[in-house]
């Protein structure tokens, strides 16, 4: 599991830069750069608060479709630390995995 820092403050799962979902999916099957990725698990917060039953976690399991990323092995992310960016996103396509690094 990776240490996750999420800068998508308006995601319903974000609490103090941590994710409360438990696991996330990074999309971007054809990604060649970080801007081609996204957090498929993003859900815009529209006045909703994170449920008390959801606990923020610094480490999280990350499934990843970005097979050209050096940290991807069999659709799992094996980076030690992952940053998700997309402050002010309204849609998952406005988010990105800032840790993405293309294989040579």
N, C-alpha and C positions, 0 to 999 in steps of 0.2 A: 504494500500500500504506500501511496505517495503522500507527502506533506502537501496540502493544498492551500493556496492563498487565492481567494476569489475577490476580485475588485468590482464585481457586478453587484453593486449595492442594492439595486432594485429587483433582484431575484428573490422570490419568495423563500428560497432555501438558504439565503445568505444571512448569517448572524455574525457580526464582528469579523468579517473577512474569512469566516469558516463556513463550511457547508453542513447543512442539517439533513440532507437527503440520505446519506449513507453510502451512496455510490453515484457516479455520474457516467455519462456517455459523451465522449468527444467525437464529433463528426468530422468528416473531411476525407472521404475515400480517395479522392484524386489530389489531395493537398500537396503542394510543392513548397508552400510557405505558410507561416502561422496565420496569415489573414485568410487562408483557405479552410481553416478549421473553425469549429464552433462548439459550444457546450450545448449538446442536444437536450440536456436535462433542464436547461433554463426555463423558468416560468416567471413571467413578469408579476411583480407585486403590485396589485391594484388596491391599495388600502388594507390588504391582508397582512396579518402579523404571522410570524413563525409560530407554529403551534407549540404549546408548552411540552408536548410529548416528543417534539423533535429536538435533539441535542446537537449543538454544533460540535464538529470534530475537526481536529487539525490534520488527521490522516484519513485517507479515503481510498476506496477501490475505484479505479478508473478503467472503464472499457474504452477502447479507442479504435476508430475506423481508419485513422490516418496511418496506413501501413507503410508509407514512405518515411515515417519519423524514426529516428535512431532509437527512441525509447519504446517503440512498439514491438512486442513479441506476441504473436498469436492473438491479436486484438486486445491485448492488455498493455497498460502503460507501466513501465518499470523505471521511470525517472524517480529520483529521490525527492524532488520538489517540483511542483507544478503550479504555475500562475495562470489564472483565467482572467482575461481582461474583457472590458465591454461596459464601462460605466455609462449609465443612462440607456442601456439597451432596451428595446421594446420587443425584440424578436431574437431567437437564438442565433440567427445569422449575423447579428450585430455583436456577437461575443467571439472570442478566439482563445486558443491555447497559446499563450505567450512563450511556453517552453518548447514548442515544436521546433525540431531541428531535422532538416532533410538528410537522409542517408546519401552518401557519395556513391 
